[in-house]
Amino acid sequence: LFFNHGLHYLLNWKNYDVILFLIVLYVAYDFSAWKKLLILIGLFTLGHAVSLLLGIYDVVSVSRSVILFLIPIAILITALINIFTAGKKKKSEKSGVFYVIAAFFGLIHGFVSSFGVLNPSNELLPLFVFELCVASGQLIVIIILFILGFIFQSIFRINKRDWFLVVSSIVVGLIIQLFFTN
């Protein structure tokens, strides 16, 4: 039950902000960077779990409007970093920034989950299963991005830099819409 709930929560088009964030976070990577991808998934999930627990058990209270403002800001910043650093050679520096952004976005989005997505209970197993779904959903997004990237780069002969720029630019356009709907 919690696995299905968590997977539906992350991969639900009503929560497309998370999907947009994952797209701009992972679009720069390919399978050869699997270790970095696992670190990003882990940091996002850890941040999400910490804030989910803090929010559910009322240790920290954050205004929903603040969270709903920070989510598109974090996505926009990530997409703009992608756009302005596309084709640059210093990927290791960008990885460090993305580690911080992944953890930060996990933290802020975990508070959204605490606004009624899960109810507090004395058992941590349902929360653990929910977070396992968050990580699984990220893997699904990565696999879809890899497939789409392969199709566009191999079949349509779009180079990696252009793929990266186009996807990040599309996300910027979509995220601007979030500012007007929140």
Rosetta constraint file for C-alpha pairs under 8 A:
AtomPair CA 1 CA 5 HARMONIC 6.08 0.50
AtomPair CA 2 CA 6 HARMONIC 5.88 0.50
AtomPair CA 2 CA 126 HARMONIC 6.01 0.50
AtomPair CA 2 CA 127 HARMONIC 7.91 0.50
AtomPair CA 2 CA 129 HARMONIC 6.20 0.50
AtomPair CA 2 CA 130 HARMONIC 5.63 0.50
AtomPair CA 3 CA 7 HARMONIC 6.10 0.50
AtomPair CA 3 CA 129 HARMONIC 5.77 0.50
AtomPair CA 3 CA 130 HARMONIC 5.68 0.50
AtomPair CA 3 CA 132 HARMONIC 7.55 0.50
AtomPair CA 3 CA 133 HARMONIC 5.70 0.50
AtomPair CA 4 CA 8 HARMONIC 5.96 0.50
AtomPair CA 4 CA 133 HARMONIC 7.77 0.50
AtomPair CA 5 CA 9 HARMONIC 5.99 0.50
AtomPair CA 5 CA 130 HARMONIC 7.29 0.50
AtomPair CA 6 CA 10 HARMONIC 6.31 0.50
AtomPair CA 6 CA 129 HARMONIC 7.77 0.50
AtomPair CA 6 CA 130 HARMONIC 4.77 0.50
AtomPair CA 6 CA 131 HARMONIC 7.18 0.50
AtomPair CA 6 CA 133 HARMONIC 5.10 0.50
AtomPair CA 6 CA 134 HARMONIC 6.33 0.50
AtomPair CA 7 CA 11 HARMONIC 6.02 0.50
AtomPair CA 7 CA 130 HARMONIC 7.76 0.50
AtomPair CA 7 CA 133 HARMONIC 5.09 0.50
AtomPair CA 7 CA 134 HARMONIC 6.53 0.50
AtomPair CA 7 CA 136 HARMONIC 7.43 0.50
AtomPair CA 7 CA 137 HARMONIC 5.96 0.50
AtomPair CA 8 CA 12 HARMONIC 5.41 0.50
AtomPair CA 9 CA 15 HARMONIC 7.22 0.50
AtomPair CA 10 CA 15 HARMONIC 6.84 0.50
AtomPair CA 10 CA 18 HARMONIC 6.89 0.50
AtomPair CA 10 CA 19 HARMONIC 7.54 0.50
AtomPair CA 10 CA 133 HARMONIC 7.82 0.50
AtomPair CA 10 CA 134 HARMONIC 6.19 0.50
AtomPair CA 10 CA 137 HARMONIC 6.13 0.50
AtomPair CA 11 CA 15 HARMONIC 7.23 0.50
AtomPair CA 11 CA 16 HARMONIC 7.62 0.50
AtomPair CA 11 CA 19 HARMONIC 6.99 0.50
AtomPair CA 11 CA 137 HARMONIC 6.39 0.50
AtomPair CA 12 CA 16 HARMONIC 6.66 0.50
AtomPair CA 15 CA 19 HARMONIC 7.28 0.50
AtomPair CA 16 CA 20 HARMONIC 6.06 0.50
AtomPair CA 17 CA 21 HARMONIC 6.18 0.50
AtomPair CA 17 CA 71 HARMONIC 7.40 0.50
AtomPair CA 17 CA 72 HARMONIC 7.24 0.50
AtomPair CA 17 CA 75 HARMONIC 7.87 0.50
AtomPair CA 17 CA 175 HARMONIC 7.70 0.50
AtomPair CA 18 CA 22 HARMONIC 6.15 0.50
AtomPair CA 19 CA 23 HARMONIC 6.11 0.50
AtomPair CA 19 CA 141 HARMONIC 7.39 0.50
AtomPair CA 20 CA 24 HARMONIC 6.37 0.50
AtomPair CA 20 CA 75 HARMONIC 7.20 0.50
AtomPair CA 20 CA 171 HARMONIC 6.29 0.50
AtomPair CA 20 CA 175 HARMONIC 7.90 0.50
AtomPair CA 21 CA 25 HARMONIC 6.02 0.50
AtomPair CA 21 CA 74 HARMONIC 7.95 0.50
AtomPair CA 21 CA 75 HARMONIC 5.20 0.50
AtomPair CA 21 CA 78 HARMONIC 7.71 0.50
AtomPair CA 22 CA 26 HARMONIC 5.90 0.50
AtomPair CA 22 CA 138 HARMONIC 7.01 0.50
AtomPair CA 22 CA 141 HARMONIC 7.08 0.50
AtomPair CA 22 CA 142 HARMONIC 7.97 0.50
AtomPair CA 23 CA 27 HARMONIC 5.60 0.50
AtomPair CA 23 CA 141 HARMONIC 7.25 0.50
AtomPair CA 23 CA 142 HARMONIC 7.79 0.50
AtomPair CA 23 CA 145 HARMONIC 7.30 0.50
AtomPair CA 23 CA 167 HARMONIC 7.97 0.50
AtomPair CA 24 CA 28 HARMONIC 7.64 0.50
AtomPair CA 24 CA 75 HARMONIC 7.45 0.50
AtomPair CA 24 CA 78 HARMONIC 6.46 0.50
AtomPair CA 24 CA 79 HARMONIC 5.58 0.50
AtomPair CA 24 CA 82 HARMONIC 7.39 0.50
AtomPair CA 24 CA 167 HARMONIC 7.43 0.50
AtomPair CA 24 CA 168 HARMONIC 5.79 0.50
AtomPair CA 24 CA 171 HARMONIC 7.20 0.50
AtomPair CA 25 CA 78 HARMONIC 6.77 0.50
AtomPair CA 25 CA 79 HARMONIC 7.82 0.50
AtomPair CA 25 CA 98 HARMONIC 7.10 0.50
AtomPair CA 25 CA 102 HARMONIC 7.67 0.50
AtomPair CA 26 CA 37 HARMONIC 7.44 0.50
AtomPair CA 26 CA 142 HARMONIC 6.63 0.50
AtomPair CA 26 CA 145 HARMONIC 7.80 0.50
AtomPair CA 27 CA 145 HARMONIC 6.68 0.50
AtomPair CA 27 CA 164 HARMONIC 6.21 0.50
AtomPair CA 27 CA 167 HARMONIC 7.54 0.50
AtomPair CA 27 CA 168 HARMONIC 7.96 0.50
AtomPair CA 28 CA 82 HARMONIC 7.75 0.50
AtomPair CA 28 CA 164 HARMONIC 6.15 0.50
AtomPair CA 29 CA 33 HARMONIC 6.09 0.50
AtomPair CA 29 CA 37 HARMONIC 7.57 0.50
AtomPair CA 30 CA 34 HARMONIC 7.35 0.50
AtomPair CA 30 CA 146 HARMONIC 6.71 0.50
AtomPair CA 31 CA 146 HARMONIC 7.67 0.50
AtomPair CA 33 CA 37 HARMONIC 6.33 0.50
AtomPair CA 34 CA 38 HARMONIC 6.15 0.50
AtomPair CA 35 CA 39 HARMONIC 6.35 0.50
AtomPair CA 36 CA 40 HARMONIC 6.19 0.50
AtomPair CA 36 CA 95 HARMONIC 7.68 0.50
AtomPair CA 37 CA 41 HARMONIC 6.11 0.50
AtomPair CA 38 CA 42 HARMONIC 5.99 0.50
AtomPair CA 39 CA 43 HARMONIC 6.05 0.50
AtomPair CA 39 CA 99 HARMONIC 7.54 0.50
AtomPair CA 40 CA 44 HARMONIC 6.08 0.50
AtomPair CA 40 CA 98 HARMONIC 7.54 0.50
AtomPair CA 40 CA 99 HARMONIC 5.84 0.50
AtomPair CA 40 CA 102 HARMONIC 6.06 0.50
AtomPair CA 40 CA 103 HARMONIC 7.83 0.50
AtomPair CA 41 CA 45 HARMONIC 6.04 0.50
AtomPair CA 41 CA 102 HARMONIC 7.76 0.50
AtomPair CA 41 CA 135 HARMONIC 6.18 0.50
AtomPair CA 41 CA 138 HARMONIC 6.79 0.50
AtomPair CA 42 CA 46 HARMONIC 5.88 0.50
AtomPair CA 42 CA 135 HARMONIC 7.43 0.50
AtomPair CA 43 CA 47 HARMONIC 6.01 0.50
AtomPair CA 43 CA 99 HARMONIC 6.83 0.50
AtomPair CA 43 CA 102 HARMONIC 6.01 0.50
AtomPair CA 43 CA 103 HARMONIC 4.82 0.50
AtomPair CA 43 CA 106 HARMONIC 7.38 0.50
AtomPair CA 44 CA 48 HARMONIC 6.05 0.50
AtomPair CA 44 CA 102 HARMONIC 4.80 0.50
AtomPair CA 44 CA 103 HARMONIC 4.65 0.50
AtomPair CA 44 CA 104 HARMONIC 7.47 0.50
AtomPair CA 44 CA 105 HARMONIC 6.71 0.50
AtomPair CA 44 CA 106 HARMONIC 4.39 0.50
AtomPair CA 44 CA 107 HARMONIC 7.50 0.50
AtomPair CA 45 CA 49 HARMONIC 6.02 0.50
AtomPair CA 45 CA 103 HARMONIC 7.68 0.50
AtomPair CA 45 CA 106 HARMONIC 6.12 0.50
AtomPair CA 45 CA 131 HARMONIC 6.44 0.50
AtomPair CA 45 CA 134 HARMONIC 6.52 0.50
AtomPair CA 45 CA 135 HARMONIC 6.15 0.50
AtomPair CA 46 CA 50 HARMONIC 6.15 0.50
AtomPair CA 46 CA 103 HARMONIC 7.14 0.50
AtomPair CA 46 CA 106 HARMONIC 7.11 0.50
AtomPair CA 47 CA 51 HARMONIC 6.30 0.50
AtomPair CA 47 CA 103 HARMONIC 5.00 0.50
AtomPair CA 47 CA 104 HARMONIC 6.67 0.50
AtomPair CA 47 CA 105 HARMONIC 7.47 0.50
AtomPair CA 47 CA 106 HARMONIC 4.45 0.50
AtomPair CA 47 CA 107 HARMONIC 4.31 0.50
AtomPair CA 47 CA 108 HARMONIC 7.98 0.50
AtomPair CA 47 CA 110 HARMONIC 7.15 0.50
AtomPair CA 48 CA 52 HARMONIC 5.92 0.50
AtomPair CA 48 CA 103 HARMONIC 7.72 0.50
AtomPair CA 48 CA 105 HARMONIC 7.77 0.50
AtomPair CA 48 CA 106 HARMONIC 4.11 0.50
AtomPair CA 48 CA 107 HARMONIC 4.78 0.50
AtomPair CA 48 CA 108 HARMONIC 7.29 0.50
AtomPair CA 48 CA 109 HARMONIC 6.26 0.50
AtomPair CA 48 CA 110 HARMONIC 4.14 0.50
AtomPair CA 48 CA 111 HARMONIC 7.63 0.50
AtomPair CA 48 CA 131 HARMONIC 7.70 0.50
AtomPair CA 49 CA 53 HARMONIC 6.13 0.50
AtomPair CA 49 CA 106 HARMONIC 7.81 0.50
AtomPair CA 49 CA 107 HARMONIC 7.66 0.50
AtomPair CA 49 CA 110 HARMONIC 6.38 0.50
AtomPair CA 49 CA 127 HARMONIC 7.91 0.50
AtomPair CA 49 CA 131 HARMONIC 6.41 0.50
AtomPair CA 50 CA 54 HARMONIC 6.17 0.50
AtomPair CA 50 CA 107 HARMONIC 6.88 0.50
AtomPair CA 50 CA 110 HARMONIC 7.39 0.50
AtomPair CA 51 CA 55 HARMONIC 5.84 0.50
AtomPair CA 51 CA 106 HARMONIC 7.91 0.50
AtomPair CA 51 CA 107 HARMONIC 5.22 0.50
AtomPair CA 51 CA 108 HARMONIC 7.12 0.50
AtomPair CA 51 CA 109 HARMONIC 7.93 0.50
AtomPair CA 51 CA 110 HARMONIC 4.95 0.50
AtomPair CA 51 CA 111 HARMONIC 5.45 0.50
AtomPair CA 51 CA 114 HARMONIC 7.92 0.50
AtomPair CA 52 CA 56 HARMONIC 5.94 0.50
AtomPair CA 52 CA 107 HARMONIC 7.87 0.50
AtomPair CA 52 CA 110 HARMONIC 4.54 0.50
AtomPair CA 52 CA 111 HARMONIC 5.41 0.50
AtomPair CA 52 CA 112 HARMONIC 7.89 0.50
AtomPair CA 52 CA 113 HARMONIC 6.18 0.50
AtomPair CA 52 CA 114 HARMONIC 5.26 0.50
AtomPair CA 53 CA 57 HARMONIC 6.05 0.50
AtomPair CA 53 CA 114 HARMONIC 7.60 0.50
AtomPair CA 54 CA 58 HARMONIC 5.99 0.50
AtomPair CA 54 CA 59 HARMONIC 4.92 0.50
AtomPair CA 54 CA 60 HARMONIC 5.46 0.50
AtomPair CA 54 CA 111 HARMONIC 7.94 0.50
AtomPair CA 55 CA 59 HARMONIC 6.25 0.50
AtomPair CA 55 CA 60 HARMONIC 5.66 0.50
AtomPair CA 55 CA 61 HARMONIC 6.20 0.50
AtomPair CA 55 CA 62 HARMONIC 7.86 0.50
AtomPair CA 55 CA 110 HARMONIC 7.90 0.50
AtomPair CA 55 CA 111 HARMONIC 5.71 0.50
AtomPair CA 55 CA 114 HARMONIC 5.17 0.50
AtomPair CA 55 CA 115 HARMONIC 7.65 0.50
AtomPair CA 56 CA 114 HARMONIC 5.03 0.50
AtomPair CA 56 CA 115 HARMONIC 7.66 0.50
AtomPair CA 56 CA 118 HARMONIC 7.58 0.50
AtomPair CA 56 CA 119 HARMONIC 6.91 0.50
AtomPair CA 56 CA 120 HARMONIC 5.62 0.50
AtomPair CA 57 CA 120 HARMONIC 6.47 0.50
AtomPair CA 62 CA 66 HARMONIC 7.19 0.50
AtomPair CA 62 CA 67 HARMONIC 7.25 0.50
AtomPair CA 62 CA 111 HARMONIC 7.36 0.50
AtomPair CA 63 CA 67 HARMONIC 6.51 0.50
AtomPair CA 64 CA 68 HARMONIC 6.06 0.50
AtomPair CA 64 CA 112 HARMONIC 7.19 0.50
AtomPair CA 64 CA 115 HARMONIC 7.89 0.50
AtomPair CA 65 CA 69 HARMONIC 6.12 0.50
AtomPair CA 66 CA 70 HARMONIC 6.18 0.50
AtomPair CA 67 CA 71 HARMONIC 6.20 0.50
AtomPair CA 67 CA 108 HARMONIC 6.14 0.50
AtomPair CA 67 CA 109 HARMONIC 7.44 0.50
AtomPair CA 67 CA 111 HARMONIC 7.41 0.50
AtomPair CA 67 CA 112 HARMONIC 7.08 0.50
AtomPair CA 68 CA 72 HARMONIC 7.32 0.50
AtomPair CA 68 CA 182 HARMONIC 6.66 0.50
AtomPair CA 69 CA 73 HARMONIC 6.65 0.50
AtomPair CA 69 CA 179 HARMONIC 7.52 0.50
AtomPair CA 69 CA 182 HARMONIC 7.35 0.50
AtomPair CA 70 CA 74 HARMONIC 6.09 0.50
AtomPair CA 70 CA 108 HARMONIC 7.34 0.50
AtomPair CA 71 CA 75 HARMONIC 6.39 0.50
AtomPair CA 71 CA 105 HARMONIC 7.08 0.50
AtomPair CA 71 CA 108 HARMONIC 7.01 0.50
AtomPair CA 71 CA 109 HARMONIC 7.14 0.50
AtomPair CA 72 CA 76 HARMONIC 5.92 0.50
AtomPair CA 72 CA 175 HARMONIC 6.08 0.50
AtomPair CA 72 CA 176 HARMONIC 7.81 0.50
AtomPair CA 72 CA 178 HARMONIC 6.58 0.50
AtomPair CA 72 CA 179 HARMONIC 6.86 0.50
AtomPair CA 73 CA 77 HARMONIC 6.09 0.50
AtomPair CA 74 CA 78 HARMONIC 6.20 0.50
AtomPair CA 74 CA 101 HARMONIC 7.34 0.50
AtomPair CA 74 CA 105 HARMONIC 6.65 0.50
AtomPair CA 75 CA 79 HARMONIC 6.16 0.50
AtomPair CA 75 CA 175 HARMONIC 7.23 0.50
AtomPair CA 76 CA 80 HARMONIC 6.06 0.50
AtomPair CA 76 CA 171 HARMONIC 7.94 0.50
AtomPair CA 76 CA 172 HARMONIC 5.99 0.50
AtomPair CA 76 CA 175 HARMONIC 6.66 0.50
AtomPair CA 77 CA 81 HARMONIC 6.11 0.50
AtomPair CA 78 CA 82 HARMONIC 6.32 0.50
AtomPair CA 78 CA 98 HARMONIC 7.74 0.50
AtomPair CA 78 CA 101 HARMONIC 7.48 0.50
AtomPair CA 79 CA 83 HARMONIC 6.28 0.50
AtomPair CA 79 CA 168 HARMONIC 5.15 0.50
AtomPair CA 79 CA 169 HARMONIC 7.15 0.50
AtomPair CA 79 CA 171 HARMONIC 6.91 0.50
AtomPair CA 79 CA 172 HARMONIC 6.29 0.50
AtomPair CA 80 CA 84 HARMONIC 6.04 0.50
AtomPair CA 80 CA 168 HARMONIC 7.48 0.50
AtomPair CA 80 CA 172 HARMONIC 7.61 0.50
AtomPair CA 81 CA 85 HARMONIC 5.90 0.50
AtomPair CA 82 CA 86 HARMONIC 5.75 0.50
AtomPair CA 82 CA 164 HARMONIC 7.44 0.50
AtomPair CA 82 CA 165 HARMONIC 7.16 0.50
AtomPair CA 82 CA 168 HARMONIC 6.50 0.50
AtomPair CA 83 CA 164 HARMONIC 7.78 0.50
AtomPair CA 83 CA 165 HARMONIC 5.62 0.50
AtomPair CA 83 CA 168 HARMONIC 6.45 0.50
AtomPair CA 83 CA 169 HARMONIC 7.20 0.50
AtomPair CA 86 CA 161 HARMONIC 6.11 0.50
AtomPair CA 86 CA 164 HARMONIC 7.10 0.50
AtomPair CA 86 CA 165 HARMONIC 6.76 0.50
AtomPair CA 87 CA 161 HARMONIC 5.90 0.50
AtomPair CA 90 CA 94 HARMONIC 6.90 0.50
AtomPair CA 91 CA 95 HARMONIC 6.11 0.50
AtomPair CA 92 CA 96 HARMONIC 6.56 0.50
AtomPair CA 93 CA 97 HARMONIC 6.63 0.50
AtomPair CA 94 CA 98 HARMONIC 6.09 0.50
AtomPair CA 95 CA 99 HARMONIC 6.14 0.50
AtomPair CA 96 CA 100 HARMONIC 6.60 0.50
AtomPair CA 97 CA 101 HARMONIC 6.23 0.50
AtomPair CA 98 CA 102 HARMONIC 5.87 0.50
AtomPair CA 99 CA 103 HARMONIC 6.32 0.50
AtomPair CA 100 CA 104 HARMONIC 6.06 0.50
AtomPair CA 101 CA 105 HARMONIC 5.92 0.50
AtomPair CA 102 CA 106 HARMONIC 6.06 0.50
AtomPair CA 103 CA 107 HARMONIC 6.16 0.50
AtomPair CA 104 CA 108 HARMONIC 6.30 0.50
AtomPair CA 105 CA 109 HARMONIC 5.90 0.50
AtomPair CA 106 CA 110 HARMONIC 5.86 0.50
AtomPair CA 107 CA 111 HARMONIC 6.82 0.50
AtomPair CA 108 CA 112 HARMONIC 7.06 0.50
AtomPair CA 109 CA 113 HARMONIC 6.63 0.50
AtomPair CA 110 CA 114 HARMONIC 6.47 0.50
AtomPair CA 111 CA 115 HARMONIC 6.69 0.50
AtomPair CA 112 CA 117 HARMONIC 7.91 0.50
AtomPair CA 113 CA 117 HARMONIC 5.08 0.50
AtomPair CA 113 CA 118 HARMONIC 6.80 0.50
AtomPair CA 114 CA 118 HARMONIC 6.25 0.50
AtomPair CA 114 CA 119 HARMONIC 7.81 0.50
AtomPair CA 123 CA 127 HARMONIC 7.84 0.50
AtomPair CA 124 CA 128 HARMONIC 6.15 0.50
AtomPair CA 125 CA 129 HARMONIC 6.13 0.50
AtomPair CA 126 CA 130 HARMONIC 6.09 0.50
AtomPair CA 127 CA 131 HARMONIC 6.21 0.50
AtomPair CA 128 CA 132 HARMONIC 6.15 0.50
AtomPair CA 129 CA 133 HARMONIC 6.35 0.50
AtomPair CA 130 CA 134 HARMONIC 6.49 0.50
AtomPair CA 131 CA 135 HARMONIC 6.42 0.50
AtomPair CA 132 CA 136 HARMONIC 6.15 0.50
AtomPair CA 133 CA 137 HARMONIC 5.88 0.50
AtomPair CA 134 CA 138 HARMONIC 6.38 0.50
AtomPair CA 135 CA 139 HARMONIC 6.45 0.50
AtomPair CA 136 CA 140 HARMONIC 6.37 0.50
AtomPair CA 137 CA 141 HARMONIC 6.34 0.50
AtomPair CA 138 CA 142 HARMONIC 6.20 0.50
AtomPair CA 139 CA 143 HARMONIC 6.15 0.50
AtomPair CA 140 CA 144 HARMONIC 6.25 0.50
AtomPair CA 141 CA 145 HARMONIC 6.13 0.50
AtomPair CA 142 CA 146 HARMONIC 6.08 0.50
AtomPair CA 143 CA 147 HARMONIC 6.21 0.50
AtomPair CA 144 CA 148 HARMONIC 6.11 0.50
AtomPair CA 145 CA 149 HARMONIC 5.78 0.50
AtomPair CA 146 CA 150 HARMONIC 5.98 0.50
AtomPair CA 147 CA 151 HARMONIC 6.19 0.50
AtomPair CA 148 CA 152 HARMONIC 6.11 0.50
AtomPair CA 149 CA 153 HARMONIC 5.79 0.50
AtomPair CA 149 CA 163 HARMONIC 7.22 0.50
AtomPair CA 150 CA 154 HARMONIC 5.56 0.50
AtomPair CA 150 CA 155 HARMONIC 7.64 0.50
AtomPair CA 151 CA 155 HARMONIC 5.29 0.50
AtomPair CA 151 CA 156 HARMONIC 6.84 0.50
AtomPair CA 152 CA 156 HARMONIC 4.89 0.50
AtomPair CA 152 CA 157 HARMONIC 6.32 0.50
AtomPair CA 152 CA 158 HARMONIC 5.76 0.50
AtomPair CA 152 CA 163 HARMONIC 7.48 0.50
AtomPair CA 153 CA 157 HARMONIC 4.77 0.50
AtomPair CA 153 CA 158 HARMONIC 4.54 0.50
AtomPair CA 153 CA 159 HARMONIC 5.65 0.50
AtomPair CA 153 CA 160 HARMONIC 6.51 0.50
AtomPair CA 153 CA 163 HARMONIC 7.35 0.50
AtomPair CA 154 CA 158 HARMONIC 7.29 0.50
AtomPair CA 158 CA 162 HARMONIC 6.38 0.50
AtomPair CA 158 CA 163 HARMONIC 6.27 0.50
AtomPair CA 159 CA 163 HARMONIC 6.24 0.50
AtomPair CA 160 CA 164 HARMONIC 6.08 0.50
AtomPair CA 161 CA 165 HARMONIC 6.18 0.50
AtomPair CA 162 CA 166 HARMONIC 5.95 0.50
AtomPair CA 163 CA 167 HARMONIC 6.09 0.50
AtomPair CA 164 CA 168 HARMONIC 6.12 0.50
AtomPair CA 165 CA 169 HARMONIC 5.95 0.50
AtomPair CA 166 CA 170 HARMONIC 6.13 0.50
AtomPair CA 167 CA 171 HARMONIC 6.33 0.50
AtomPair CA 168 CA 172 HARMONIC 6.32 0.50
AtomPair CA 169 CA 173 HARMONIC 6.36 0.50
AtomPair CA 170 CA 174 HARMONIC 6.29 0.50
AtomPair CA 171 CA 175 HARMONIC 5.90 0.50
AtomPair CA 172 CA 176 HARMONIC 6.20 0.50
AtomPair CA 173 CA 177 HARMONIC 6.96 0.50
AtomPair CA 174 CA 178 HARMONIC 7.01 0.50
AtomPair CA 175 CA 179 HARMONIC 6.91 0.50
AtomPair CA 176 CA 180 HARMONIC 7.14 0.50
AtomPair CA 177 CA 181 HARMONIC 6.49 0.50
AtomPair CA 178 CA 182 HARMONIC 6.01 0.50
